[in-house]
Amino acid sequence: MNRYCFWIVMMLLVTSCKQPEAIKSGANADATTLYEGQDFEWELPLTTVALGSCNRQDLEQPMWPFIVGQEPQLWIWLGDNIYGDSKDMAVLRNKYLKQKAHPGYRQLRENTMIIGTWDDHDFGINDGGKEFSKKAESRDLMLDFLDVPQDAEVRKREGAYQAFIFGPPGQRVKVLLLDARYFRDKLKRGAGGKKYAPNPEGDVLGEEQWSWLEQELTDSPAQIHLIGSGIQIIPEEHGFEKWANLPTARQRLFELLKKTNPANTIFLSGDRHIAEISKIQIDGMSGAVYEITSSGLTHSYESVGDEPNRHRVGNIIGQKNFGLLKIDWSKEKPGIVIEVRGLDNARFLQTVVGD
């Protein structure tokens, strides 16, 4: 089934069923269609989500057959979706087109909903932030790559953050994709072998995005909340890019989660060319918050060794990988399994949320 036919079938499914009650949550208060601007609803329960990052369009891409084999309903890009690294938008556009034409990725697009956010290399500049002069033009190219409609709300504002709702009442998954590039303050150079040091005065999201995020989390009716960020949120010790380099912003995020207490919160991240699962208990939240970092679709940090992360669950993975979330709605509380897989569908990590 090609992508056009897939969407026709999905539209028929939605219009043949009773429309879900409008979601009374922030920007989603008037969402009643499959994809109306940024406000997205999907009637079918979401049971399989795949995700990944760090994908060079000019390298061999061996992971797609194994991702497609998992039959995910949803694929989430978590940044470095291409390696653009240019202020020339024609260069970025051609690299996106090259990736979009890849046979393995085309096969995924035929039967899988695809959404995503970005990191630095697809943003256009290594480790870049709000100072990048071509960020607006680059943002539009990424949204084109993701087939975001021209009338989507995300195209009417600064930044690339978006919200999505999947599933009927009682089986809802809310996906919030943060933009950790467009508004991010400059990083502070580190010492003693660490690339970056904490900058307590720096921000990640910018005030408009913070306000949007609070609206989306406040009184959210979803049973599961997936929050995507190109850079890692929970890990603290390593010296590379991460939210902990801007500790006031990281703490602000945790305080917001404490205030809104969204059910079953899982962070999704990329960037690092490794994979790992982290877990943290935020005071005031009813359950632990997990993070799956899946990074290295085409290249990875195979000699990573034992990088410290006090929050890690299981091992650190240096092989090429993709992430997988499996959701079981058969019981009163949803069962969520987090996995990291690699070539030949080798399972590197598995964690049951709540264990």
MOJO-V951021 format. One record per backbone hydrogen bond with DSSP energy under -0.5 kcal/mol. CO is the residue of the C=O (numbers start at 1). NH is the residue of the N-H. Records with the same first field share a line. If there is no record, write none. Layout:
BEGIN
CO=NH  NH
END
This chain:
BEGIN
2=6
3=7
4=8
5=9
6=10
7=11
8=12
9=13
10=14
11=15
12=16
13=17
14=17
22=24
23=25
25=28
26=29
28=23  31
30=32
31=23
33=41
34=41
35=37
36=39
38=40
39=36
40=165
42=167
43=168
45=47
47=327
48=73  74
49=325
50=76
51=323
52=78
53=296  297
54=56  297  298  299
55=57
56=59
60=62
61=64
63=66  67
64=68
65=69
66=70
67=70  72
68=71
73=113
74=50
75=77  115
76=52
77=117
79=54
80=55
82=84
87=89
88=91  92
89=93
90=94
91=95
92=96
93=97
94=98
95=99
96=100
97=101
99=102
102=106
103=107
104=108
105=109
106=110
107=111
108=111  112
113=75
115=77
117=79
119=123
120=124  125
121=84  85
125=128
129=132
132=135
134=138
135=139
136=140
137=141
138=142
139=143
140=144
141=145
142=146
143=148
144=147
149=152
152=155
153=156
154=157
162=177
164=175
165=42
166=173
168=171
171=46
172=223  224
173=166  175
174=176  226
175=164  177
176=178  228
177=162
178=180
181=184
184=130
187=189
188=197
191=194
195=190
197=188
199=202
202=249
203=185
206=210
207=211
208=212
209=213
210=214
211=215
212=216
213=217
214=218
217=220
224=174
225=227  266
226=176  228
227=268
228=178
229=270
230=270
232=243
239=196
242=245
243=246
244=247
245=199
246=249  250
247=251
248=252
249=253
250=254
251=255
252=256
253=257
254=258
255=259
256=260
257=261
263=225
264=225
265=290
266=227
267=292
268=229
269=294
270=272
273=301
274=295
275=317
276=293
277=313
278=291
280=282  289
281=283
282=285
289=280
290=267
291=278  293
292=269  294
293=276  295
296=321
300=302
301=304
305=307
309=312
311=279
312=314
313=277
317=275
322=341
323=51
324=339
325=49
326=337
327=329
328=335
334=336
335=328
336=353
337=326
338=351
339=324
340=348  349
341=322
342=345
343=346
346=342  348
349=340
351=338  353
352=355
END
